[in-house]
Amino acid sequence: MADAVEDGESTEASEVSADEDEDEDQGPNMSSLLDCMGVSDNKSPIVGDSPSEEQTVATTSTEEPVVEAEAQPSSEDAAGIAPDDIQQQYAQHQARVERLETLDTLQSKLERLTSSFIFPTSLDFQQQPNTDGTHVVPSLDYTSTNTPYHAHAQSLLGLLVDADGVSSDGDQEIRRRRKEFVLRVEAELDGLEREKERVWRAMAEGGR
């Protein structure tokens, strides 16, 4: 009886061992199959974890190259003159133009004065001519008869004052033109004095 039980247990043990051996034989085969498929036992493959080499190359090739902008030269580098110097030169040029225009204006005024002035036929002096041989010409009275003379003389003196206010600032052309203008005005004033003296002498000779 004991032998029969032992034989039964031995048979069951043999069957269990055979089953385990069969499982072990099938296990490696399944693992090999998964390895061939590129699938691990613990997790399934994840698609898109990292870009392929072809995708990386394609992405890199489509990027536009970055070109550094060339430094633009400043106004000082381009022209070789600082902006402050340019402004100063422009201001000097404008001042010169204005001074020349002032001289032109004064010249035009002088021409209008000389062309429109008519010397009076008679003048009123502060004293009458005498026969003692004195040739000193007395001053003129401020009468209506002498008004044209005084007005013309005052206008000429005003032109001299205006011309004196024109600075040459070292400019030779401005200095030359201003000097020529002053000489012309002074010549006109000298002409007035000569005409006044002529009238005085005519009165003195007429009174003899």
Contacts in CASP RR format, 6 or more apart in sequence:
PFRMAT RR
TARGET T0000
AUTHOR 0000-0000-0000
METHOD contacts of the structure
MODEL  1
MADAVEDGESTEASEVSADEDEDEDQGPNMSSLLDCMGVSDNKSPIVGDS
PSEEQTVATTSTEEPVVEAEAQPSSEDAAGIAPDDIQQQYAQHQARVERL
ETLDTLQSKLERLTSSFIFPTSLDFQQQPNTDGTHVVPSLDYTSTNTPYH
AHAQSLLGLLVDADGVSSDGDQEIRRRRKEFVLRVEAELDGLEREKERVW
RAMAEGGR
31 41 0 8 1.000
34 40 0 8 1.000
34 41 0 8 1.000
38 45 0 8 1.000
39 45 0 8 1.000
51 59 0 8 1.000
75 83 0 8 1.000
76 82 0 8 1.000
76 83 0 8 1.000
79 86 0 8 1.000
81 89 0 8 1.000
95 169 0 8 1.000
96 169 0 8 1.000
96 171 0 8 1.000
96 174 0 8 1.000
99 166 0 8 1.000
99 167 0 8 1.000
99 168 0 8 1.000
99 169 0 8 1.000
99 171 0 8 1.000
99 174 0 8 1.000
100 173 0 8 1.000
100 174 0 8 1.000
100 177 0 8 1.000
102 162 0 8 1.000
102 166 0 8 1.000
103 163 0 8 1.000
103 166 0 8 1.000
103 174 0 8 1.000
103 177 0 8 1.000
103 178 0 8 1.000
103 181 0 8 1.000
106 159 0 8 1.000
106 162 0 8 1.000
106 163 0 8 1.000
106 166 0 8 1.000
106 181 0 8 1.000
107 181 0 8 1.000
109 155 0 8 1.000
109 159 0 8 1.000
110 156 0 8 1.000
110 159 0 8 1.000
110 181 0 8 1.000
110 184 0 8 1.000
110 185 0 8 1.000
110 188 0 8 1.000
113 152 0 8 1.000
113 155 0 8 1.000
113 156 0 8 1.000
113 159 0 8 1.000
113 188 0 8 1.000
114 188 0 8 1.000
117 148 0 8 1.000
117 152 0 8 1.000
118 148 0 8 1.000
119 148 0 8 1.000
119 149 0 8 1.000
119 192 0 8 1.000
119 195 0 8 1.000
120 145 0 8 1.000
120 146 0 8 1.000
120 148 0 8 1.000
120 149 0 8 1.000
122 145 0 8 1.000
122 199 0 8 1.000
123 140 0 8 1.000
123 145 0 8 1.000
123 146 0 8 1.000
123 149 0 8 1.000
123 196 0 8 1.000
123 199 0 8 1.000
123 200 0 8 1.000
124 140 0 8 1.000
124 141 0 8 1.000
124 143 0 8 1.000
124 145 0 8 1.000
124 146 0 8 1.000
125 137 0 8 1.000
125 138 0 8 1.000
125 139 0 8 1.000
125 140 0 8 1.000
125 141 0 8 1.000
125 200 0 8 1.000
125 203 0 8 1.000
126 138 0 8 1.000
126 139 0 8 1.000
126 140 0 8 1.000
126 141 0 8 1.000
127 138 0 8 1.000
128 203 0 8 1.000
129 200 0 8 1.000
129 203 0 8 1.000
129 204 0 8 1.000
129 207 0 8 1.000
130 204 0 8 1.000
131 204 0 8 1.000
131 207 0 8 1.000
131 208 0 8 1.000
135 201 0 8 1.000
137 196 0 8 1.000
137 197 0 8 1.000
137 200 0 8 1.000
138 200 0 8 1.000
140 146 0 8 1.000
140 149 0 8 1.000
140 150 0 8 1.000
140 196 0 8 1.000
142 150 0 8 1.000
149 192 0 8 1.000
149 196 0 8 1.000
152 192 0 8 1.000
153 189 0 8 1.000
153 192 0 8 1.000
156 185 0 8 1.000
156 188 0 8 1.000
156 189 0 8 1.000
156 192 0 8 1.000
157 189 0 8 1.000
159 181 0 8 1.000
159 185 0 8 1.000
160 182 0 8 1.000
160 185 0 8 1.000
160 186 0 8 1.000
163 178 0 8 1.000
163 181 0 8 1.000
163 182 0 8 1.000
163 185 0 8 1.000
164 182 0 8 1.000
166 174 0 8 1.000
166 178 0 8 1.000
167 174 0 8 1.000
168 174 0 8 1.000
168 175 0 8 1.000
168 178 0 8 1.000
END
